[in-house]
Amino acid sequence: MNKVTNRYLLGFALLLPITITALAMPESVMKHPALPNISLHDMSGHLVKLKSLEGKIMVVTVWANWCPYCHQEAPGFVRLHKEMGSRVRFIGIAIDDRESAEHFVSQEHVNYLTLLAGAHPGKVLARLGDRQEMLPYTLIISPKGYVLQRHLGFYSSEKLSSELKYAMSSTQ
């Protein structure tokens, strides 16, 4: 055998276990990554593990007080939380400091759990899948903790409602 053939065989031998592992994984794991294990402080200073909030569909929205689109979509999220709160858990993650986040929550009448990204919001955004670090950023999470949907930018309440209804019907 020549050197080129040996390299291809070696490459195939190295990739075969990875391919077999991927084929053995449930399809849902391959399509829907798990919610990362992140712990953040709430507005009262208590540490909250996102994973501990699993059990029903979650909407995780990342926002900032300085973001005009975040302010624009907040009233729709507040309304949807009122309508769907028994079936869908809404969680806001503010990348602002506590004072600025409190201003946003008060101004927009946010009626759901708000967490603070802390001193390194870029790391939190990256762990949630927002590698561009743009806002607003919203995730829809299955009751078992898998990311079903990622949305970057303004998310209309009509579109979010439609996607939540679909998620609820497909995860039962």
Order of alpha helices (4+ residues) and beta strands (2+ residues): alpha-alpha-beta-beta-beta-alpha-beta-alpha-beta-alpha-beta-beta-alpha
